[in-house]
Every structure is written in C-alpha cells, then in structure tokens.
C-alpha cells in the first residue's frame, strides 16, 4: 500500500515522504491516527506542488539547522551520575538526560531527536549520540558519563 506521510514516523520516514507499507499497518494504524493518507494520483500532484513551493523556505530552514548543529563542534558534554560498585550507575542515563545537558549549554533539543548508540547507558565512560536537527542535518556527538562528585 502506497501512502504519503503527514507526520514523521519512527523507522519509516519523514513528513511528505511517499512510502510503501503493508496493508494492515496502513489501514489500521497510520491512516486512522492521521499519520498518513493514501497516495492517489491526485494527492501525489498536490504533494509535488506543495514540495515545489516549500523548497525555497526549506533551504532557509536547513541553513538554520546547520547553524544550530555548528554550535556542537568542540562542545564537551559531561553528564554526572551516581555510581555504585566499579563503574556501574544507579539508574541509567538516557536521551532525556542528554537533552537536559544540551539545554544547559544553550541548545534546545527535544529528546525524541536524540538517539544514543546502544540505547540506555548503565556505565560510566565515553558514548556517542546522533542528534537530528533536520532530516538533512544529523550530527554525531560524543559525550562522557562521569561519577558524581560526593
């Protein structure tokens, strides 16, 4: 089933992408929740026209996203957490904690746009994350999880 996405859908695509999905997924999940519409010839023409008109505005948005991404160059992020035996953490560090640390540095970012390699962190050390400012602007960021000072 061919659909046009109206919203970004995790592991499927971004808004205004044309995707092929199984019939049940499209009919029972994406369409009823307003995430997608059927890709008929008329909706494809409307989409092409809106993308054409939006391309000029999109260029400015990508430039703004790139400026935000450039703020991350050379940025040292350290997240302190309570540790137990060895280097194991009490609890864990997630993308929400990284979003808070970025907020302190002056970069506002929703946690859903941050993906930490390996998921949730349970030990101290150096880790990598992908931060998506725009569909075309994705930045790799390395950060440290350190023991909280007592």
N, CA, C and O atoms as a GROMACS GRO file, in nm:
protein
  600
    1UNK      N    1   0.085  -0.116   0.000
    1UNK     CA    2   0.000   0.000   0.000
    1UNK      C    3   0.090   0.123   0.000
    1UNK      O    4   0.182   0.134   0.082
    2UNK      N    5   0.064   0.215  -0.091
    2UNK     CA    6   0.145   0.335  -0.104
    2UNK      C    7   0.076   0.450  -0.030
    2UNK      O    8  -0.041   0.479  -0.054
    3UNK      N    9   0.152   0.514   0.060
    3UNK     CA   10   0.097   0.621   0.143
    3UNK      C   11   0.186   0.743   0.138
    3UNK      O   12   0.306   0.734   0.110
    4UNK      N   13   0.127   0.860   0.168
    4UNK     CA   14   0.202   0.984   0.186
    4UNK      C   15   0.197   1.016   0.334
    4UNK      O   16   0.090   1.031   0.392
    5UNK      N   17   0.315   1.026   0.396
    5UNK     CA   18   0.321   1.054   0.539
    5UNK      C   19   0.288   1.201   0.567
    5UNK      O   20   0.336   1.291   0.499
    6UNK      N   21   0.205   1.223   0.667
    6UNK     CA   22   0.170   1.358   0.711
    6UNK      C   23   0.254   1.402   0.829
    6UNK      O   24   0.268   1.522   0.855
    7UNK      N   25   0.312   1.305   0.902
    7UNK     CA   26   0.397   1.333   1.017
    7UNK      C   27   0.520   1.244   1.007
    7UNK      O   28   0.519   1.144   0.935
    8UNK      N   29   0.624   1.280   1.081
    8UNK     CA   30   0.741   1.192   1.090
    8UNK      C   31   0.700   1.066   1.165
    8UNK      O   32   0.637   1.074   1.271
    9UNK      N   33   0.737   0.949   1.111
    9UNK     CA   34   0.707   0.821   1.175
    9UNK      C   35   0.840   0.750   1.196
    9UNK      O   36   0.916   0.727   1.102
   10UNK      N   37   0.867   0.715   1.322
   10UNK     CA   38   0.991   0.649   1.360
   10UNK      C   39   1.013   0.523   1.276
   10UNK      O   40   0.921   0.442   1.260
   11UNK      N   41   1.133   0.506   1.223
   11UNK     CA   42   1.174   0.390   1.145
   11UNK      C   43   1.096   0.371   1.016
   11UNK      O   44   1.100   0.262   0.958
   12UNK      N   45   1.025   0.476   0.969
   12UNK     CA   46   0.951   0.464   0.844
   12UNK      C   47   0.986   0.579   0.749
   12UNK      O   48   1.024   0.555   0.635
   13UNK      N   49   0.973   0.702   0.796
   13UNK     CA   50   1.004   0.815   0.710
   13UNK      C   51   0.965   0.947   0.772
   13UNK      O   52   0.919   0.953   0.886
   14UNK      N   53   0.985   1.051   0.694
   14UNK     CA   54   0.956   1.186   0.739
   14UNK      C   55   0.827   1.235   0.676
   14UNK      O   56   0.774   1.171   0.585
   15UNK      N   57   0.777   1.347   0.724
   15UNK     CA   58   0.655   1.406   0.670
   15UNK      C   59   0.674   1.433   0.521
   15UNK      O   60   0.782   1.476   0.478
   16UNK      N   61   0.571   1.408   0.443
   16UNK     CA   62   0.566   1.428   0.298
   16UNK      C   63   0.649   1.326   0.220
   16UNK      O   64   0.672   1.346   0.100
   17UNK      N   65   0.693   1.219   0.280
   17UNK     CA   66   0.757   1.109   0.208
   17UNK      C   67   0.650   1.015   0.155
   17UNK      O   68   0.545   0.998   0.217
   18UNK      N   69   0.677   0.954   0.040
   18UNK     CA   70   0.588   0.850  -0.013
   18UNK      C   71   0.651   0.716   0.024
   18UNK      O   72   0.765   0.688  -0.012
   19UNK      N   73   0.576   0.634   0.098
   19UNK     CA   74   0.629   0.507   0.148
   19UNK      C   75   0.536   0.393   0.110
   19UNK      O   76   0.417   0.412   0.087
   20UNK      N   77   0.593   0.273   0.103
   20UNK     CA   78   0.515   0.151   0.082
   20UNK      C   79   0.513   0.073   0.212
   20UNK      O   80   0.618   0.043   0.269
   21UNK      N   81   0.393   0.041   0.259
   21UNK     CA   82   0.378  -0.035   0.383
   21UNK      C   83   0.278  -0.148   0.358
   21UNK      O   84   0.209  -0.150   0.256
   22UNK      N   85   0.272  -0.241   0.452
   22UNK     CA   86   0.174  -0.349   0.443
   22UNK      C   87   0.034  -0.290   0.462
   22UNK      O   88   0.016  -0.191   0.532
   23UNK      N   89  -0.063  -0.353   0.400
   23UNK     CA   90  -0.200  -0.302   0.401
   23UNK      C   91  -0.254  -0.282   0.543
   23UNK      O   92  -0.313  -0.178   0.572
   24UNK      N   93  -0.235  -0.378   0.629
   24UNK     CA   94  -0.288  -0.370   0.765
   24UNK      C   95  -0.228  -0.256   0.844
   24UNK      O   96  -0.299  -0.186   0.917
   25UNK      N   97  -0.099  -0.236   0.831
   25UNK     CA   98  -0.031  -0.127   0.902
   25UNK      C   99  -0.084   0.008   0.855
   25UNK      O  100  -0.107   0.098   0.936
   26UNK      N  101  -0.104   0.020   0.725
   26UNK     CA  102  -0.156   0.146   0.672
   26UNK      C  103  -0.300   0.170   0.711
   26UNK      O  104  -0.335   0.278   0.760
   27UNK      N  105  -0.385   0.070   0.689
   27UNK     CA  106  -0.529   0.085   0.715
   27UNK      C  107  -0.563   0.095   0.862
   27UNK      O  108  -0.651   0.172   0.901
   28UNK      N  109  -0.494   0.017   0.946
   28UNK     CA  110  -0.532   0.008   1.087
   28UNK      C  111  -0.454   0.100   1.180
   28UNK      O  112  -0.499   0.125   1.292
   29UNK      N  113  -0.340   0.150   1.137
   29UNK     CA  114  -0.260   0.232   1.227
   29UNK      C  115  -0.233   0.372   1.170
   29UNK      O  116  -0.272   0.472   1.230
   30UNK      N  117  -0.167   0.379   1.055
   30UNK     CA  118  -0.121   0.508   1.004
   30UNK      C  119  -0.235   0.601   0.963
   30UNK      O  120  -0.237   0.718   1.002
   31UNK      N  121  -0.330   0.552   0.885
   31UNK     CA  122  -0.439   0.637   0.836
   31UNK      C  123  -0.533   0.680   0.948
   31UNK      O  124  -0.563   0.799   0.957
   32UNK      N  125  -0.581   0.588   1.035
   32UNK     CA  126  -0.673   0.633   1.140
   32UNK      C  127  -0.612   0.733   1.238
   32UNK      O  128  -0.684   0.818   1.291
   33UNK      N  129  -0.482   0.725   1.262
   33UNK     CA  130  -0.417   0.817   1.356
   33UNK      C  131  -0.374   0.948   1.290
   33UNK      O  132  -0.319   1.035   1.356
   34UNK      N  133  -0.398   0.961   1.161
   34UNK     CA  134  -0.365   1.085   1.092
   34UNK      C  135  -0.218   1.098   1.056
   34UNK      O  136  -0.172   1.208   1.026
   35UNK      N  137  -0.144   0.987   1.058
   35UNK     CA  138  -0.003   0.991   1.023
   35UNK      C  139   0.019   0.986   0.872
   35UNK      O  140   0.126   1.024   0.824
   36UNK      N  141  -0.082   0.939   0.796
   36UNK     CA  142  -0.065   0.922   0.653
   36UNK      C  143  -0.199   0.928   0.580
   36UNK      O  144  -0.305   0.915   0.640
   37UNK      N  145  -0.190   0.949   0.448
   37UNK     CA  146  -0.307   0.941   0.360
   37UNK      C  147  -0.270   0.853   0.241
   37UNK      O  148  -0.152   0.833   0.212
   38UNK      N  149  -0.370   0.801   0.173
   38UNK     CA  150  -0.345   0.719   0.055
   38UNK      C  151  -0.276   0.802  -0.054
   38UNK      O  152  -0.307   0.920  -0.071
   39UNK      N  153  -0.184   0.741  -0.125
   39UNK     CA  154  -0.111   0.810  -0.230
   39UNK      C  155  -0.182   0.787  -0.364
   39UNK      O  156  -0.138   0.705  -0.444
   40UNK      N  157  -0.290   0.861  -0.386
   40UNK     CA  158  -0.362   0.855  -0.514
   40UNK      C  159  -0.294   0.950  -0.612
   40UNK      O  160  -0.215   1.035  -0.570
   41UNK      N  161  -0.324   0.937  -0.741
   41UNK     CA  162  -0.262   1.031  -0.837
   41UNK      C  163  -0.288   1.178  -0.804
   41UNK      O  164  -0.200   1.262  -0.821
   42UNK      N  165  -0.409   1.210  -0.757
   42UNK     CA  166  -0.439   1.350  -0.725
   42UNK      C  167  -0.361   1.397  -0.602
   42UNK      O  168  -0.312   1.510  -0.601
   43UNK      N  169  -0.348   1.313  -0.498
   43UNK     CA  170  -0.273   1.355  -0.380
   43UNK      C  171  -0.124   1.366  -0.412
   43UNK      O  172  -0.053   1.447  -0.351
   44UNK      N  173  -0.075   1.285  -0.506
   44UNK     CA  174   0.065   1.295  -0.547
   44UNK      C  175   0.092   1.428  -0.618
   44UNK      O  176   0.196   1.489  -0.598
   45UNK      N  177  -0.004   1.472  -0.700
   45UNK     CA  178   0.011   1.601  -0.769
   45UNK      C  179   0.010   1.716  -0.670
   45UNK      O  180   0.090   1.809  -0.681
   46UNK      N  181  -0.080   1.710  -0.572
   46UNK     CA  182  -0.087   1.813  -0.470
   46UNK      C  183   0.044   1.815  -0.390
   46UNK      O  184   0.097   1.922  -0.360
   47UNK      N  185   0.095   1.698  -0.356
   47UNK     CA  186   0.220   1.689  -0.282
   47UNK      C  187   0.336   1.748  -0.361
   47UNK      O  188   0.417   1.822  -0.306
   48UNK      N  189   0.343   1.717  -0.490
   48UNK     CA  190   0.451   1.770  -0.574
   48UNK      C  191   0.447   1.922  -0.579
   48UNK      O  192   0.551   1.988  -0.574
   49UNK      N  193   0.327   1.977  -0.589
   49UNK     CA  194   0.314   2.123  -0.593
   49UNK      C  195   0.354   2.187  -0.461
   49UNK      O  196   0.425   2.288  -0.460
   50UNK      N  197   0.311   2.129  -0.350
   50UNK     CA  198   0.347   2.187  -0.220
   50UNK      C  199   0.497   2.176  -0.193
   50UNK      O  200   0.557   2.266  -0.136
   51UNK      N  201   0.558   2.064  -0.235
   51UNK     CA  202   0.703   2.048  -0.217
   51UNK      C  203   0.779   2.150  -0.302
   51UNK      O  204   0.882   2.202  -0.259
   52UNK      N  205   0.728   2.176  -0.420
   52UNK     CA  206   0.791   2.274  -0.509
   52UNK      C  207   0.786   2.413  -0.445
   52UNK      O  208   0.885   2.486  -0.448
   53UNK      N  209   0.671   2.449  -0.389
   53UNK     CA  210   0.657   2.580  -0.326
   53UNK      C  211   0.738   2.590  -0.198
   53UNK      O  212   0.790   2.696  -0.164
   54UNK      N  213   0.748   2.479  -0.127
   54UNK     CA  214   0.816   2.478   0.001
   54UNK      C  215   0.969   2.472  -0.013
   54UNK      O  216   1.039   2.501   0.084
   55UNK      N  217   1.021   2.436  -0.129
   55UNK     CA  218   1.165   2.416  -0.145
   55UNK      C  219   1.244   2.543  -0.112
   55UNK      O  220   1.354   2.534  -0.058
   56UNK      N  221   1.189   2.659  -0.145
   56UNK     CA  222   1.260   2.784  -0.115
   56UNK      C  223   1.266   2.808   0.036
   56UNK      O  224   1.370   2.847   0.088
   57UNK      N  225   1.155   2.786   0.105
   57UNK     CA  226   1.152   2.802   0.250
   57UNK      C  227   1.240   2.697   0.318
   57UNK      O  228   1.305   2.725   0.418
   58UNK      N  229   1.240   2.577   0.261
   58UNK     CA  230   1.315   2.465   0.318
   58UNK      C  231   1.464   2.496   0.322
   58UNK      O  232   1.534   2.456   0.415
   59UNK      N  233   1.514   2.565   0.221
   59UNK     CA  234   1.656   2.598   0.215
   59UNK      C  235   1.695   2.681   0.337
   59UNK      O  236   1.800   2.657   0.396
   60UNK      N  237   1.613   2.778   0.374
   60UNK     CA  238   1.639   2.862   0.492
   60UNK      C  239   1.635   2.779   0.620
   60UNK      O  240   1.718   2.798   0.709
   61UNK      N  241   1.541   2.687   0.629
   61UNK     CA  242   1.528   2.602   0.748
   61UNK      C  243   1.652   2.513   0.764
   61UNK      O  244   1.701   2.495   0.875
   62UNK      N  245   1.701   2.459   0.653
   62UNK     CA  246   1.820   2.374   0.657
   62UNK      C  247   1.942   2.457   0.700
   62UNK      O  248   2.025   2.408   0.777
   63UNK      N  249   1.952   2.580   0.652
   63UNK     CA  250   2.064   2.666   0.693
   63UNK      C  251   2.058   2.697   0.843
   63UNK      O  252   2.161   2.696   0.910
   64UNK      N  253   1.939   2.723   0.894
   64UNK     CA  254   1.923   2.749   1.037
   64UNK      C  255   1.959   2.626   1.120
   64UNK      O  256   2.022   2.637   1.224
   65UNK      N  257   1.918   2.509   1.072
   65UNK     CA  258   1.950   2.384   1.142
   65UNK      C  259   2.100   2.361   1.141
   65UNK      O  260   2.156   2.314   1.240
   66UNK      N  261   2.166   2.394   1.031
   66UNK     CA  262   2.311   2.377   1.022
   66UNK      C  263   2.383   2.470   1.118
   66UNK      O  264   2.485   2.433   1.177
   67UNK      N  265   2.331   2.592   1.136
   67UNK     CA  266   2.390   2.685   1.232
   67UNK      C  267   2.379   2.631   1.374
   67UNK      O  268   2.473   2.642   1.453
   68UNK      N  269   2.264   2.573   1.408
   68UNK     CA  270   2.246   2.510   1.540
   68UNK      C  271   2.343   2.394   1.556
   68UNK      O  272   2.402   2.376   1.662
   69UNK      N  273   2.358   2.315   1.450
   69UNK     CA  274   2.447   2.198   1.455
   69UNK      C  275   2.592   2.240   1.473
   69UNK      O  276   2.670   2.172   1.539
   70UNK      N  277   2.629   2.353   1.414
   70UNK     CA  278   2.767   2.401   1.427
   70UNK      C  279   2.802   2.439   1.570
   70UNK      O  280   2.919   2.440   1.607
   71UNK      N  281   2.701   2.470   1.651
   71UNK     CA  282   2.726   2.502   1.792
   71UNK      C  283   2.780   2.382   1.868
   71UNK      O  284   2.845   2.398   1.971
   72UNK      N  285   2.756   2.261   1.817
   72UNK     CA  286   2.802   2.140   1.885
   72UNK      C  287   2.950   2.110   1.861
   72UNK      O  288   3.009   2.032   1.935
   73UNK      N  289   3.010   2.173   1.760
   73UNK     CA  290   3.152   2.147   1.730
   73UNK      C  291   3.238   2.188   1.848
   73UNK      O  292   3.233   2.302   1.893
   74UNK      N  293   3.318   2.096   1.896
   74UNK     CA  294   3.410   2.123   2.006
   74UNK      C  295   3.343   2.132   2.142
   74UNK      O  296   3.407   2.170   2.240
   75UNK      N  297   3.215   2.098   2.150
   75UNK     CA  298   3.142   2.106   2.276
   75UNK      C  299   3.171   1.981   2.360
   75UNK      O  300   3.157   1.868   2.311
   76UNK      N  301   3.212   2.001   2.485
   76UNK     CA  302   3.239   1.890   2.576
   76UNK      C  303   3.120   1.874   2.670
   76UNK      O  304   3.094   1.961   2.754
   77UNK      N  305   3.048   1.765   2.657
   77UNK     CA  306   2.933   1.737   2.742
   77UNK      C  307   2.974   1.630   2.842
   77UNK      O  308   3.023   1.523   2.805
   78UNK      N  309   2.952   1.660   2.972
   78UNK     CA  310   2.976   1.562   3.077
   78UNK      C  311   2.850   1.551   3.158
   78UNK      O  312   2.799   1.650   3.210
   79UNK      N  313   2.798   1.430   3.168
   79UNK     CA  314   2.678   1.404   3.247
   79UNK      C  315   2.722   1.329   3.371
   79UNK      O  316   2.780   1.220   3.362
   80UNK      N  317   2.695   1.388   3.488
   80UNK     CA  318   2.735   1.322   3.612
   80UNK      C  319   2.619   1.238   3.663
   80UNK      O  320   2.503   1.278   3.656
   81UNK      N  321   2.654   1.120   3.716
   81UNK     CA  322   2.553   1.029   3.767
   81UNK      C  323   2.610   0.956   3.888
   81UNK      O  324   2.732   0.938   3.900
   82UNK      N  325   2.522   0.914   3.977
   82UNK     CA  326   2.565   0.838   4.094
   82UNK      C  327   2.608   0.699   4.049
   82UNK      O  328   2.542   0.635   3.967
   83UNK      N  329   2.720   0.654   4.105
   83UNK     CA  330   2.771   0.523   4.069
   83UNK      C  331   2.778   0.434   4.191
   83UNK      O  332   2.787   0.480   4.305
   84UNK      N  333   2.775   0.307   4.163
   84UNK     CA  334   2.786   0.208   4.269
   84UNK      C  335   2.921   0.140   4.258
   84UNK      O  336   3.025   0.205   4.247
   85UNK      N  337   2.917   0.008   4.263
   85UNK     CA  338   3.038  -0.072   4.255
   85UNK      C  339   3.103  -0.057   4.118
   85UNK      O  340   3.037  -0.074   4.016
   86UNK      N  341   3.232  -0.026   4.116
   86UNK     CA  342   3.302  -0.011   3.989
   86UNK      C  343   3.250   0.109   3.912
   86UNK      O  344   3.244   0.220   3.964
   87UNK      N  345   3.215   0.086   3.786
   87UNK     CA  346   3.168   0.197   3.703
   87UNK      C  347   3.019   0.185   3.670
   87UNK      O  348   2.972   0.250   3.577
   88UNK      N  349   2.946   0.104   3.745
   88UNK     CA  350   2.802   0.087   3.721
   88UNK      C  351   2.724   0.203   3.781
   88UNK      O  352   2.756   0.252   3.890
   89UNK      N  353   2.620   0.245   3.709
   89UNK     CA  354   2.538   0.358   3.754
   89UNK      C  355   2.421   0.310   3.838
   89UNK      O  356   2.369   0.200   3.819
   90UNK      N  357   2.379   0.395   3.933
   90UNK     CA  358   2.250   0.376   3.997
   90UNK      C  359   2.149   0.435   3.900
   90UNK      O  360   2.152   0.555   3.874
   91UNK      N  361   2.063   0.356   3.846
   91UNK     CA  362   1.971   0.404   3.743
   91UNK      C  363   2.039   0.400   3.608
   91UNK      O  364   2.119   0.310   3.581
   92UNK      N  365   2.008   0.497   3.523
   92UNK     CA  366   2.066   0.500   3.390
   92UNK      C  367   2.066   0.642   3.334
   92UNK      O  368   2.005   0.733   3.391
   93UNK      N  369   2.137   0.658   3.224
   93UNK     CA  370   2.141   0.786   3.152
   93UNK      C  371   2.075   0.762   3.017
   93UNK      O  372   2.110   0.668   2.946
   94UNK      N  373   1.978   0.848   2.981
   94UNK     CA  374   1.906   0.831   2.856
   94UNK      C  375   1.913   0.958   2.772
   94UNK      O  376   1.982   1.054   2.808
   95UNK      N  377   1.841   0.957   2.661
   95UNK     CA  378   1.840   1.073   2.573
   95UNK      C  379   1.779   1.196   2.643
   95UNK      O  380   1.812   1.309   2.607
   96UNK      N  381   1.692   1.176   2.741
   96UNK     CA  382   1.635   1.288   2.816
   96UNK      C  383   1.744   1.360   2.896
   96UNK      O  384   1.746   1.482   2.904
   97UNK      N  385   1.836   1.282   2.956
   97UNK     CA  386   1.946   1.341   3.032
   97UNK      C  387   2.039   1.420   2.939
   97UNK      O  388   2.089   1.527   2.976
   98UNK      N  389   2.063   1.367   2.820
   98UNK     CA  390   2.148   1.436   2.723
   98UNK      C  391   2.079   1.564   2.676
   98UNK      O  392   2.146   1.666   2.655
   99UNK      N  393   1.947   1.561   2.658
   99UNK     CA  394   1.872   1.681   2.619
   99UNK      C  395   1.884   1.789   2.726
   99UNK      O  396   1.898   1.907   2.694
  100UNK      N  397   1.879   1.750   2.853
  100UNK     CA  398   1.895   1.846   2.964
  100UNK      C  399   2.035   1.907   2.964
  100UNK      O  400   2.052   2.027   2.986
  101UNK      N  401   2.136   1.823   2.938
  101UNK     CA  402   2.274   1.872   2.935
  101UNK      C  403   2.294   1.970   2.819
  101UNK      O  404   2.365   2.069   2.833
  102UNK      N  405   2.232   1.942   2.705
  102UNK     CA  406   2.241   2.034   2.592
  102UNK      C  407   2.168   2.164   2.621
  102UNK      O  408   2.212   2.272   2.579
  103UNK      N  409   2.058   2.155   2.695
  103UNK     CA  410   1.981   2.274   2.734
  103UNK      C  411   2.067   2.368   2.819
  103UNK      O  412   2.060   2.490   2.804
  104UNK      N  413   2.147   2.310   2.907
  104UNK     CA  414   2.236   2.390   2.992
  104UNK      C  415   2.342   2.461   2.908
  104UNK      O  416   2.391   2.567   2.947
  105UNK      N  417   2.377   2.404   2.794
  105UNK     CA  418   2.477   2.464   2.705
  105UNK      C  419   2.414   2.562   2.607
  105UNK      O  420   2.483   2.623   2.526
  106UNK      N  421   2.280   2.578   2.614
  106UNK     CA  422   2.212   2.675   2.529
  106UNK      C  423   2.157   2.618   2.399
  106UNK      O  424   2.121   2.694   2.309
  107UNK      N  425   2.151   2.487   2.388
  107UNK     CA  426   2.098   2.423   2.267
  107UNK      C  427   1.969   2.352   2.303
  107UNK      O  428   1.971   2.251   2.373
  108UNK      N  429   1.858   2.405   2.256
  108UNK     CA  430   1.728   2.346   2.286
  108UNK      C  431   1.701   2.234   2.187
  108UNK      O  432   1.704   2.255   2.066
  109UNK      N  433   1.673   2.115   2.241
  109UNK     CA  434   1.653   1.998   2.157
  109UNK      C  435   1.554   1.905   2.224
  109UNK      O  436   1.564   1.878   2.344
  110UNK      N  437   1.456   1.857   2.148
  110UNK     CA  438   1.363   1.759   2.203
  110UNK      C  439   1.433   1.625   2.213
  110UNK      O  440   1.515   1.590   2.128
  111UNK      N  441   1.399   1.549   2.316
  111UNK     CA  442   1.468   1.422   2.338
  111UNK      C  443   1.439   1.320   2.229
  111UNK      O  444   1.519   1.229   2.208
  112UNK      N  445   1.327   1.333   2.159
  112UNK     CA  446   1.295   1.235   2.055
  112UNK      C  447   1.388   1.247   1.933
  112UNK      O  448   1.393   1.156   1.851
  113UNK      N  449   1.461   1.359   1.922
  113UNK     CA  450   1.553   1.378   1.811
  113UNK      C  451   1.695   1.337   1.847
  113UNK      O  452   1.788   1.359   1.769
  114UNK      N  453   1.713   1.278   1.965
  114UNK     CA  454   1.844   1.232   2.010
  114UNK      C  455   1.842   1.080   2.018
  114UNK      O  456   1.754   1.021   2.082
  115UNK      N  457   1.938   1.018   1.953
  115UNK     CA  458   1.950   0.872   1.956
  115UNK      C  459   2.087   0.835   2.009
  115UNK      O  460   2.189   0.868   1.949
  116UNK      N  461   2.089   0.766   2.122
  116UNK     CA  462   2.215   0.724   2.182
  116UNK      C  463   2.248   0.585   2.129
  116UNK      O  464   2.164   0.495   2.131
  117UNK      N  465   2.372   0.569   2.082
  117UNK     CA  466   2.416   0.439   2.031
  117UNK      C  467   2.411   0.337   2.145
  117UNK      O  468   2.474   0.357   2.249
  118UNK      N  469   2.338   0.231   2.126
  118UNK     CA  470   2.325   0.128   2.229
  118UNK      C  471   2.209   0.150   2.323
  118UNK      O  472   2.185   0.068   2.411
  119UNK      N  473   2.135   0.258   2.306
  119UNK     CA  474   2.017   0.283   2.389
  119UNK      C  475   2.051   0.348   2.521
  119UNK      O  476   2.119   0.451   2.526
  120UNK      N  477   2.004   0.288   2.629
  120UNK     CA  478   2.021   0.345   2.762
  120UNK      C  479   2.159   0.309   2.817
  120UNK      O  480   2.207   0.197   2.799
  121UNK      N  481   2.222   0.405   2.884
  121UNK     CA  482   2.358   0.388   2.936
  121UNK      C  483   2.352   0.349   3.083
  121UNK      O  484   2.281   0.411   3.162
  122UNK      N  485   2.429   0.244   3.119
  122UNK     CA  486   2.430   0.196   3.257
  122UNK      C  487   2.569   0.195   3.319
  122UNK      O  488   2.586   0.149   3.432
  123UNK      N  489   2.670   0.246   3.246
  123UNK     CA  490   2.807   0.251   3.297
  123UNK      C  491   2.870   0.385   3.264
  123UNK      O  492   2.828   0.453   3.170
  124UNK      N  493   2.971   0.423   3.340
  124UNK     CA  494   3.044   0.546   3.309
  124UNK      C  495   3.132   0.523   3.187
  124UNK      O  496   3.166   0.409   3.155
  125UNK      N  497   3.167   0.630   3.120
  125UNK     CA  498   3.254   0.618   3.002
  125UNK      C  499   3.216   0.718   2.895
  125UNK      O  500   3.136   0.809   2.918
  126UNK      N  501   3.274   0.700   2.778
  126UNK     CA  502   3.250   0.788   2.664
  126UNK      C  503   3.150   0.720   2.570
  126UNK      O  504   3.164   0.602   2.539
  127UNK      N  505   3.050   0.795   2.526
  127UNK     CA  506   2.944   0.741   2.441
  127UNK      C  507   2.917   0.835   2.324
  127UNK      O  508   2.954   0.952   2.327
  128UNK      N  509   2.852   0.781   2.222
  128UNK     CA  510   2.818   0.858   2.102
  128UNK      C  511   2.667   0.868   2.089
  128UNK      O  512   2.593   0.778   2.129
  129UNK      N  513   2.623   0.980   2.032
  129UNK     CA  514   2.480   1.000   2.007
  129UNK      C  515   2.464   1.070   1.873
  129UNK      O  516   2.552   1.144   1.829
  130UNK      N  517   2.352   1.044   1.808
  130UNK     CA  518   2.317   1.114   1.684
  130UNK      C  519   2.207   1.214   1.719
  130UNK      O  520   2.107   1.179   1.781
  131UNK      N  521   2.228   1.338   1.680
  131UNK     CA  522   2.131   1.444   1.707
  131UNK      C  523   2.079   1.496   1.574
  131UNK      O  524   2.156   1.540   1.489
  132UNK      N  525   1.946   1.489   1.558
  132UNK     CA  526   1.884   1.528   1.431
  132UNK      C  527   1.819   1.665   1.447
  132UNK      O  528   1.720   1.680   1.519
  133UNK      N  529   1.877   1.763   1.379
  133UNK     CA  530   1.822   1.898   1.379
  133UNK      C  531   1.719   1.914   1.267
  133UNK      O  532   1.623   1.991   1.279
  134UNK      N  533   1.741   1.839   1.159
  134UNK     CA  534   1.654   1.842   1.040
  134UNK      C  535   1.678   1.711   0.969
  134UNK      O  536   1.776   1.642   0.996
  135UNK      N  537   1.588   1.674   0.878
  135UNK     CA  538   1.606   1.546   0.809
  135UNK      C  539   1.738   1.540   0.733
  135UNK      O  540   1.790   1.431   0.710
  136UNK      N  541   1.793   1.655   0.694
  136UNK     CA  542   1.919   1.659   0.621
  136UNK      C  543   2.039   1.695   0.709
  136UNK      O  544   2.153   1.688   0.665
  137UNK      N  545   2.013   1.734   0.833
  137UNK     CA  546   2.121   1.777   0.922
  137UNK      C  547   2.121   1.687   1.046
  137UNK      O  548   2.044   1.706   1.140
  138UNK      N  549   2.211   1.588   1.045
  138UNK     CA  550   2.228   1.496   1.157
  138UNK      C  551   2.374   1.506   1.202
  138UNK      O  552   2.466   1.495   1.121
  139UNK      N  553   2.393   1.526   1.332
  139UNK     CA  554   2.527   1.546   1.387
  139UNK      C  555   2.560   1.434   1.486
  139UNK      O  556   2.476   1.393   1.565
  140UNK      N  557   2.685   1.386   1.478
  140UNK     CA  558   2.733   1.289   1.576
  140UNK      C  559   2.797   1.368   1.691
  140UNK      O  560   2.875   1.460   1.669
  141UNK      N  561   2.762   1.329   1.814
  141UNK     CA  562   2.814   1.397   1.933
  141UNK      C  563   2.869   1.293   2.028
  141UNK      O  564   2.802   1.194   2.058
  142UNK      N  565   2.990   1.315   2.077
  142UNK     CA  566   3.047   1.228   2.180
  142UNK      C  567   3.033   1.300   2.314
  142UNK      O  568   3.054   1.421   2.324
  143UNK      N  569   2.998   1.223   2.416
  143UNK     CA  570   2.983   1.280   2.549
  143UNK      C  571   3.030   1.180   2.652
  143UNK      O  572   3.042   1.060   2.625
  144UNK      N  573   3.058   1.231   2.773
  144UNK     CA  574   3.109   1.147   2.880
  144UNK      C  575   3.005   1.134   2.991
  144UNK      O  576   2.935   1.230   3.025
  145UNK      N  577   2.997   1.015   3.047
  145UNK     CA  578   2.919   0.992   3.167
  145UNK      C  579   3.022   0.970   3.278
  145UNK      O  580   3.101   0.876   3.272
  146UNK      N  581   3.019   1.059   3.378
  146UNK     CA  582   3.119   1.057   3.483
  146UNK      C  583   3.055   1.036   3.618
  146UNK      O  584   2.934   1.054   3.635
  147UNK      N  585   3.138   0.997   3.716
  147UNK     CA  586   3.091   0.977   3.853
  147UNK      C  587   3.060   1.110   3.918
  147UNK      O  588   3.138   1.205   3.908
  148UNK      N  589   2.946   1.117   3.984
  148UNK     CA  590   2.904   1.240   4.051
  148UNK      C  591   2.995   1.266   4.169
  148UNK      O  592   3.028   1.175   4.244
  149UNK      N  593   3.037   1.392   4.185
  149UNK     CA  594   3.123   1.429   4.298
  149UNK      C  595   3.043   1.417   4.427
  149UNK      O  596   2.928   1.460   4.434
  150UNK      N  597   3.105   1.358   4.528
  150UNK     CA  598   3.035   1.335   4.655
  150UNK      C  599   3.054   1.446   4.752
  150UNK      O  600   3.001   1.441   4.863
   0.00000   0.00000   0.00000
